[in-house]
Amino acid sequence: MQFFKVTYTKFALVLIAIFASGTPAQAQAVRPETVAGGLENPWGLAFLPGGRFLVTERPGRLRVISADGRLGPPVAGLPEVAAGGQGGLLDLITDSDFARNRTVFFCFSEPGPGGRGNSTALARASLSSDEGRLENLKIIFSQKPKVASSAHFGCRIVESRAGPGGAADGKLFLTLGERFSRKEDAQALDNHHGKIVRINKDGTVPPDNPFVGKAGALPEIWSYGHRNAQGATLAPDGSFWMHEHGPQGGDEINLPRAGANYGWPVITYGENYGGGKIGEGITEKAGMQQPLHYWVPSIAPSGMAFLTSERYGRAWQGNLFVGSLKFGYLDRIELSAPFTAPFTGKVLRESKLLTELGERIRDVRQGPDGLLYVLTDNSKGKLVRLLPGS
């Protein structure tokens, strides 16, 4: 009997561990289907009419992928891109009125004059009717100041809208890294390092931005105290969500509010690479916001999307999905409360999907068909569609 009790206990503990950690059964809840391969470090994904896709490759190429997975030649008309390290051609979105105006927005690492330094820039352009080139290109925002760094560009773009189910409101959010070597800048309002900025689609500043008219503050800033945000999206209630890389530990999900300070590098749940505290080694301070959720150890998050469709069943509707670069999985995040503004719930549980791919997940989006799509980030990256079922 004693042997039976011990064996049964061990078996029960194994079951508990499996179900708590994101099970193989959970990982089989979707079936990955490769739409296209042969992409070099793909970074951002957008959807075109007729089931086609628009994808950026970090070395500085923009590609159209046909509905049947054929990879088109590079789209012409891009600006000069400072590709290297984490920099290059990064995120992109199509305008909410793309069917009428054919406008796309994309961000990239922009070289300084004479190649001195670089920073994140945001551009708008029109995709030609034959989808072979960009026209009417205009840089509508450039991060200031430019610095000599190949790290922490941030660079996710979100078009905002007026509340739940509301129409697009003509504003864009852009996430900006603190360039790694300039982390203290994230606490200062006279620069764009470690900030979320909010601008109109023509590059002008909305008059209701929180720092408009404040001496010593750049008017584009929406929130500050961020590290390196490579995921951002709108929640079902229309609120803006993002996540950011921590150092060694301390990746965070945040819900940036106008004028709020998210603490980096004064407060963090991470530590220096190789160990050792950052600053005073504190995780809380008056006037600085706590994250909704954080990861220790770091998962190196990239890409972020809410699922609003019922293509995978009602249980998945409203879940948040985040890619992991470090561990090579798609994180399905279940939240505790319905979406009201402000969100007052918490993360209930996480499940690991696509572990069988064994690839870095760079971006995740919900397509017009209600299915999830991901980009895998390597020299032979893929666009993958997630089909329901095992």
RODO-2510 file (C-alpha; in nm, 4 decimals, decimal comma):
residues 390
     n   res          X          Y          Z
     1     m     0,0000     0,0000     0,0000
     2     q     0,2815     0,2361     0,0839
     3     f     0,4316     0,1856    -0,2633
     4     f     0,0913     0,2524    -0,4210
     5     k     0,0498     0,5754    -0,2216
     6     v     0,3923     0,7032    -0,3220
     7     t     0,3405     0,6108    -0,6872
     8     y    -0,0058     0,7645    -0,6939
     9     t     0,1251     1,0829    -0,5327
    10     k     0,4045     1,1141    -0,7870
    11     f     0,1568     1,0548    -1,0694
    12     a    -0,0748     1,3236    -0,9339
    13     l     0,2122     1,5698    -0,9024
    14     v     0,3142     1,5017    -1,2625
    15     l    -0,0422     1,5682    -1,3804
    16     i    -0,0564     1,8904    -1,1819
    17     a     0,2775     2,0072    -1,3244
    18     i     0,1690     1,9271    -1,6803
    19     f    -0,1612     2,1117    -1,6595
    20     a    -0,0046     2,4107    -1,4824
    21     s     0,2707     2,4653    -1,7347
    22     g     0,0924     2,4639    -2,0695
    23     t     0,0365     2,1054    -2,1767
    24     p     0,1172     1,9183    -2,4949
    25     a    -0,2598     1,8789    -2,5349
    26     q    -0,3013     2,2544    -2,5126
    27     a    -0,0179     2,3040    -2,7591
    28     q    -0,2063     2,0804    -3,0077
    29     a    -0,5196     2,2996    -2,9899
    30     v    -0,3983     2,4674    -3,3094
    31     r    -0,2413     2,3193    -3,6196
    32     p     0,0344     2,5288    -3,7814
    33     e     0,0269     2,5601    -4,1597
    34     t     0,3148     2,7284    -4,3399
    35     v     0,1822     2,9907    -4,5796
    36     a     0,5231     3,1023    -4,7083
    37     g     0,8892     3,0440    -4,6305
    38     g     1,2172     3,1925    -4,7462
    39     l     1,1784     3,5187    -4,5538
    40     e     1,4940     3,6721    -4,4062
    41     n     1,4239     3,7780    -4,0477
    42     p     1,0628     3,8846    -4,1060
    43     w     0,9433     4,1411    -3,8518
    44     g     0,6009     4,2905    -3,9288
    45     l     0,2856     4,1567    -4,0919
    46     a    -0,0165     4,3290    -4,2445
    47     f    -0,3083     4,2031    -4,4521
    48     l    -0,4015     4,3066    -4,8045
    49     p    -0,7312     4,2526    -4,9875
    50     g    -0,7855     3,9189    -5,1583
    51     g    -0,6019     3,7141    -4,8974
    52     r    -0,2586     3,8603    -4,9712
    53     f    -0,0020     3,9646    -4,7107
    54     l     0,2520     4,2438    -4,6687
    55     v     0,5649     4,1489    -4,4730
    56     t     0,8795     4,3364    -4,3729
    57     e     1,2218     4,1729    -4,3637
    58     r     1,4617     4,3316    -4,1167
    59     p     1,7544     4,3699    -4,3656
    60     g     1,5406     4,6271    -4,5475
    61     r     1,2923     4,4566    -4,7803
    62     l     0,9140     4,4771    -4,8080
    63     r     0,7398     4,1785    -4,9689
    64     v     0,3923     4,0923    -5,0931
    65     i     0,2910     3,7308    -5,0403
    66     s     0,0103     3,5988    -5,2587
    67     a    -0,2884     3,4120    -5,1151
    68     d    -0,1317     3,0841    -5,2301
    69     g     0,2014     3,1626    -5,0606
    70     r     0,4142     3,2905    -5,3493
    71     l     0,6782     3,5377    -5,2363
    72     g     0,6930     3,8487    -5,4530
    73     p     1,0034     4,0553    -5,5350
    74     p     1,1021     4,3391    -5,3010
    75     v     0,8687     4,6369    -5,3186
    76     a     1,0533     4,9433    -5,4516
    77     g     1,0580     5,2904    -5,3016
    78     l     1,1737     5,2350    -4,9442
    79     p     1,3879     5,4992    -4,7727
    80     e     1,7449     5,4268    -4,6649
    81     v     1,7423     5,1831    -4,3726
    82     a     2,0199     5,1491    -4,1132
    83     a     2,0078     4,7691    -4,1002
    84     g     2,2290     4,6047    -3,8405
    85     g     2,1946     4,4469    -3,4985
    86     q     1,8316     4,4892    -3,3951
    87     g     1,7791     4,7649    -3,6487
    88     g     1,6298     4,7501    -3,9949
    89     l     1,2877     4,7572    -4,1546
    90     l     1,0583     4,6691    -3,8658
    91     d     0,6835     4,7059    -3,8118
    92     l     0,4086     4,8031    -4,0545
    93     i     0,0317     4,8410    -4,0687
    94     t    -0,2193     4,9165    -4,3405
    95     d    -0,4460     5,2135    -4,2858
    96     s    -0,7996     5,1345    -4,1685
    97     d    -0,9198     5,2948    -4,4939
    98     f    -0,6634     5,1116    -4,7087
    99     a    -0,9243     4,9930    -4,9595
   100     r    -0,9799     5,3571    -5,0543
   101     n    -0,6436     5,5284    -4,9935
   102     r    -0,3887     5,2398    -5,0203
   103     t    -0,1908     5,3960    -4,7336
   104     v     0,0622     5,1982    -4,5317
   105     f     0,2634     5,3041    -4,2274
   106     f     0,5989     5,1472    -4,1402
   107     c     0,8789     5,2112    -3,8939
   108     f     1,2489     5,1516    -3,9376
   109     s     1,5928     5,2428    -3,8081
   110     e     1,6765     5,5699    -3,9809
   111     p     2,0413     5,6667    -4,0339
   112     g     2,1554     6,0113    -3,9265
   113     p     2,3229     6,2601    -4,1612
   114     g     2,6415     6,1130    -4,2980
   115     g     2,5615     5,7841    -4,1278
   116     r     2,6197     5,9342    -3,7825
   117     g     2,3890     5,7634    -3,5383
   118     n     2,0399     5,6343    -3,5995
   119     s     1,6932     5,6335    -3,4494
   120     t     1,3465     5,4935    -3,5043
   121     a     1,1419     5,6690    -3,7709
   122     l     0,7819     5,6324    -3,8866
   123     a     0,6840     5,6734    -4,2514
   124     r     0,3653     5,6752    -4,4523
   125     a     0,3318     5,5902    -4,8207
   126     s     0,0867     5,4622    -5,0788
   127     l     0,1214     5,1098    -5,2150
   128     s     0,0937     5,1267    -5,5920
   129     s    -0,2007     4,9545    -5,7586
   130     d     0,0308     4,6861    -5,8976
   131     e     0,1816     4,6451    -5,5459
   132     g     0,5321     4,6822    -5,6846
   133     r     0,6390     5,0123    -5,5285
   134     l     0,5725     5,2724    -5,2602
   135     e     0,4612     5,6163    -5,3713
   136     n     0,4249     5,9550    -5,1993
   137     l     0,6648     5,8530    -4,9238
   138     k     0,6833     6,0863    -4,6238
   139     i     0,8686     6,0509    -4,2926
   140     i     0,6113     6,1682    -4,0376
   141     f     0,8142     6,1128    -3,7193
   142     s     1,1825     6,0727    -3,6254
   143     q     1,2955     5,9811    -3,2762
   144     k     1,5233     6,2375    -3,1136
   145     p     1,8113     6,2326    -3,0508
   146     k     1,9909     5,9966    -3,2852
   147     v     2,2601     5,7872    -3,1185
   148     a     2,5222     5,5361    -3,2268
   149     s     2,3499     5,2138    -3,1228
   150     s     2,2254     4,8957    -3,2898
   151     a     1,9856     4,8035    -3,0078
   152     h     1,6437     4,8829    -2,8600
   153     f     1,4507     5,0468    -3,1418
   154     g     1,1088     4,9383    -3,0119
   155     c     0,8987     5,0065    -3,3242
   156     r     0,5425     4,8745    -3,3033
   157     i     0,2660     5,0793    -3,4612
   158     v    -0,1004     5,0809    -3,3559
   159     e    -0,3825     5,2804    -3,5131
   160     s    -0,6151     5,3880    -3,2336
   161     r    -0,9925     5,4107    -3,2391
   162     a    -1,2669     5,5864    -3,0519
   163     g    -1,3712     5,3305    -2,7909
   164     p    -1,5116     4,9768    -2,8189
   165     g    -1,6062     4,9024    -3,1768
   166     g    -1,5410     5,2640    -3,2665
   167     a    -1,4015     5,3958    -3,5904
   168     a    -1,0347     5,4821    -3,6273
   169     d    -0,9712     5,8248    -3,4740
   170     g    -0,6860     5,9388    -3,6978
   171     k    -0,4141     5,8785    -3,4341
   172     l    -0,1146     5,6448    -3,4263
   173     f     0,0762     5,5040    -3,1293
   174     l     0,4437     5,4184    -3,1823
   175     t     0,6650     5,2374    -2,9301
   176     l     1,0243     5,3594    -2,8918
   177     g     1,3152     5,1858    -2,7204
   178     e     1,5644     5,3642    -2,4956
   179     r     1,8543     5,2560    -2,7199
   180     f     2,0142     5,0413    -2,4434
   181     s     2,3079     5,2734    -2,3774
   182     r     2,0755     5,5626    -2,2889
   183     k     1,8439     5,3973    -2,0366
   184     e     1,8386     5,6988    -1,8036
   185     d     1,6771     5,8959    -2,0869
   186     a     1,3584     5,6956    -2,0331
   187     q     1,2840     5,9142    -1,7273
   188     a     1,3422     6,2474    -1,9042
   189     l     1,0778     6,4200    -2,1153
   190     d     1,3172     6,6152    -2,3376
   191     n     1,3873     6,3136    -2,5618
   192     h     1,1997     6,0237    -2,7242
   193     h     1,4029     5,7383    -2,5749
   194     g     1,1976     5,4815    -2,3842
   195     k     0,8668     5,6445    -2,4754
   196     i     0,5328     5,5766    -2,6347
   197     v     0,4467     5,8578    -2,8734
   198     r     0,1058     5,9483    -3,0168
   199     i     0,0749     6,1461    -3,3368
   200     n    -0,1797     6,2227    -3,6068
   201     k    -0,1493     6,0345    -3,9343
   202     d     0,0084     6,3383    -4,0985
   203     g     0,2751     6,3601    -3,8270
   204     t     0,1275     6,6536    -3,6376
   205     v     0,0732     6,6398    -3,2626
   206     p    -0,2778     6,5862    -3,1194
   207     p    -0,3654     6,8825    -2,8980
   208     d    -0,4886     6,6507    -2,6198
   209     n    -0,1520     6,4755    -2,5781
   210     p    -0,0545     6,4925    -2,2084
   211     f     0,2635     6,7009    -2,2424
   212     v     0,1498     6,9553    -2,5003
   213     g     0,2508     7,3004    -2,3768
   214     k     0,4667     7,1674    -2,0913
   215     a     0,8086     7,3324    -2,0778
   216     g     1,0977     7,0928    -2,1381
   217     a     0,8756     6,8105    -2,2650
   218     l     0,8379     6,6836    -2,6213
   219     p     0,4717     6,7074    -2,7210
   220     e     0,4559     6,3738    -2,9025
   221     i     0,5095     6,1776    -2,5776
   222     w     0,2136     5,9749    -2,4499
   223     s     0,3865     5,7758    -2,1707
   224     y     0,7431     5,7211    -2,0538
   225     g     0,9716     5,5016    -1,8440
   226     h     0,9696     5,2173    -2,0967
   227     r     1,2610     4,9963    -2,1979
   228     n     1,2173     4,8257    -2,5375
   229     a     0,8621     4,7594    -2,6524
   230     q     0,8254     4,5150    -2,9419
   231     g     0,4576     4,4328    -2,8986
   232     a     0,1506     4,6561    -2,9016
   233     t    -0,2177     4,6226    -2,9847
   234     l    -0,5681     4,7445    -2,9077
   235     a    -0,7829     4,5489    -2,6627
   236     p    -1,1474     4,4723    -2,7450
   237     d    -1,2512     4,7851    -2,5529
   238     g    -1,0265     5,0016    -2,7724
   239     s    -0,7604     5,0580    -2,5054
   240     f    -0,3918     5,0502    -2,5930
   241     w    -0,1802     4,7614    -2,4574
   242     m     0,1894     4,6905    -2,5015
   243     h     0,4686     4,4739    -2,3697
   244     e     0,8358     4,5489    -2,3297
   245     h     1,1584     4,3602    -2,2850
   246     g     1,3075     4,3688    -1,9388
   247     p     1,6801     4,3190    -1,8867
   248     q     1,7576     3,9770    -1,7335
   249     g     1,4036     3,9026    -1,6179
   250     g     1,1233     4,1529    -1,5833
   251     d     0,9564     4,1559    -1,9248
   252     e     0,6295     4,3463    -1,8727
   253     i     0,2763     4,3896    -2,0040
   254     n     0,1627     4,7490    -1,9573
   255     l    -0,1494     4,9507    -2,0380
   256     p     0,0018     5,2928    -2,1079
   257     r    -0,2123     5,5803    -1,9840
   258     a    -0,1665     5,9390    -2,0910
   259     g     0,1233     6,1010    -1,9044
   260     a     0,2032     5,7972    -1,6886
   261     n     0,5520     5,6830    -1,5881
   262     y     0,6246     5,3088    -1,6154
   263     g     0,9412     5,3216    -1,4122
   264     w     1,2363     5,2024    -1,6204
   265     p     1,5163     5,2033    -1,5103
   266     v     1,4228     5,3146    -1,1568
   267     i     1,1948     5,0169    -1,0889
   268     t     1,2181     4,6759    -1,2533
   269     y     1,1601     4,3084    -1,1796
   270     g     1,4790     4,2217    -1,3667
   271     e     1,8489     4,2496    -1,3000
   272     n     2,1620     4,3294    -1,4953
   273     y     2,2834     4,0783    -1,7500
   274     g     2,5076     3,8394    -1,5610
   275     g     2,3462     3,9386    -1,2305
   276     g     2,3445     4,2386    -1,0030
   277     k     2,0771     4,4943    -0,9233
   278     i     1,9795     4,7801    -1,1499
   279     g     1,9906     5,1132    -0,9703
   280     e     1,8584     5,0660    -0,6174
   281     g     1,7193     4,7243    -0,7073
   282     i     1,3607     4,8254    -0,6254
   283     t     1,0338     4,7134    -0,7852
   284     e     0,7984     4,9884    -0,6653
   285     k     0,8107     5,3639    -0,6217
   286     a     0,5462     5,6292    -0,5710
   287     g     0,4364     5,7886    -0,8978
   288     m     0,5487     5,4920    -1,1090
   289     q     0,3071     5,2379    -1,2534
   290     q     0,3151     4,8652    -1,1871
   291     p     0,2886     4,6294    -1,4846
   292     l    -0,0274     4,4284    -1,5375
   293     h     0,1967     4,1207    -1,5651
   294     y     0,5671     4,0405    -1,5741
   295     w     0,7838     3,7420    -1,6621
   296     v     1,0794     3,6109    -1,4630
   297     p     1,2764     3,4645    -1,6320
   298     s     1,2366     3,6727    -1,9449
   299     i     1,0592     3,5175    -2,2423
   300     a     1,1818     3,7951    -2,4792
   301     p     0,8340     3,8938    -2,6004
   302     s     0,7591     4,0164    -2,9509
   303     g     0,4296     4,0661    -3,1283
   304     m     0,0948     4,1014    -2,9533
   305     a    -0,2669     4,0435    -3,0554
   306     f    -0,6078     3,9935    -2,9002
   307     l    -0,8290     3,7251    -3,0489
   308     t    -1,1786     3,8598    -3,1103
   309     s    -1,3095     3,5853    -3,3386
   310     e    -1,4672     3,2508    -3,2426
   311     r    -1,2574     3,0497    -3,4903
   312     y    -1,0942     2,8533    -3,2061
   313     g    -1,4010     2,8313    -2,9837
   314     r    -1,5545     3,0669    -2,7321
   315     a    -1,2955     2,9839    -2,4639
   316     w    -1,0225     3,1549    -2,6664
   317     q    -1,2219     3,4644    -2,7544
   318     g    -1,0741     3,7662    -2,5744
   319     n    -0,7436     3,5911    -2,5026
   320     l    -0,4163     3,7761    -2,5552
   321     f    -0,1375     3,6199    -2,7643
   322     v     0,2324     3,7107    -2,7333
   323     g     0,5308     3,5618    -2,9159
   324     s     0,8418     3,4437    -2,7318
   325     l     1,1725     3,4930    -2,9069
   326     k     1,3815     3,3331    -2,6336
   327     f     1,1877     3,0101    -2,5863
   328     g     1,0199     2,9783    -2,9253
   329     y     0,6508     2,9598    -2,8449
   330     l     0,3283     3,1549    -2,8742
   331     d     0,1935     3,2486    -2,5320
   332     r    -0,1845     3,2248    -2,4946
   333     i    -0,2820     3,4492    -2,2023
   334     e    -0,6201     3,4194    -2,0323
   335     l    -0,7463     3,7275    -1,8500
   336     s    -0,9819     3,7450    -1,5549
   337     a    -1,2295     4,0187    -1,6312
   338     p    -1,4400     4,1495    -1,9159
   339     f    -1,2975     4,4534    -2,0874
   340     t    -1,3944     4,7810    -1,9346
   341     a    -1,1901     5,0965    -1,9281
   342     p    -0,9722     5,0943    -1,7315
   343     f    -0,9049     4,7197    -1,7246
   344     t    -0,8952     4,5989    -1,3634
   345     g    -0,8407     4,2277    -1,4149
   346     k    -0,5280     4,0170    -1,4118
   347     v    -0,3593     3,7308    -1,5933
   348     l    -0,5167     3,4005    -1,4882
   349     r    -0,3033     3,1506    -1,6746
   350     e    -0,0699     3,1059    -1,9704
   351     s    -0,0415     2,8232    -2,2241
   352     k     0,2472     2,7540    -2,4600
   353     l     0,1535     2,7017    -2,8255
   354     l     0,3661     2,6167    -3,1307
   355     t     0,6487     2,4678    -2,9262
   356     e     0,6782     2,2033    -3,1965
   357     l     0,8039     2,4658    -3,4423
   358     g     1,1120     2,5359    -3,2313
   359     e     1,1387     2,8851    -3,3818
   360     r     1,1490     3,2414    -3,2527
   361     i     0,8060     3,4020    -3,2788
   362     r     0,8469     3,7617    -3,3938
   363     d     0,4921     3,8774    -3,4711
   364     v     0,1341     3,7614    -3,4206
   365     r    -0,1804     3,9071    -3,5785
   366     q    -0,5448     3,8158    -3,6218
   367     g    -0,6294     3,8060    -3,9909
   368     p    -0,9473     3,9200    -4,1656
   369     d    -1,0534     3,5540    -4,1664
   370     g    -1,0448     3,5475    -3,7849
   371     l    -0,7427     3,3153    -3,7751
   372     l    -0,4107     3,3869    -3,6058
   373     y    -0,0942     3,4310    -3,8119
   374     v     0,2651     3,4395    -3,6869
   375     l     0,6058     3,5260    -3,8281
   376     t     0,9072     3,3202    -3,7254
   377     d     1,2310     3,5139    -3,7006
   378     n     1,5415     3,3599    -3,8520
   379     s     1,7336     3,3686    -4,1797
   380     k     1,4736     3,1335    -4,3302
   381     g     1,1686     3,2716    -4,1573
   382     k     0,8097     3,1727    -4,2245
   383     l     0,4593     3,3081    -4,2291
   384     v     0,2467     3,0527    -4,0462
   385     r    -0,1324     3,0258    -4,0257
   386     l    -0,2846     2,8660    -3,7141
   387     l    -0,5687     2,6336    -3,8029
   388     p    -0,8186     2,5146    -3,5419
   389     g    -0,8046     2,1534    -3,4257
   390     s    -0,5386     1,9000    -3,3398
***
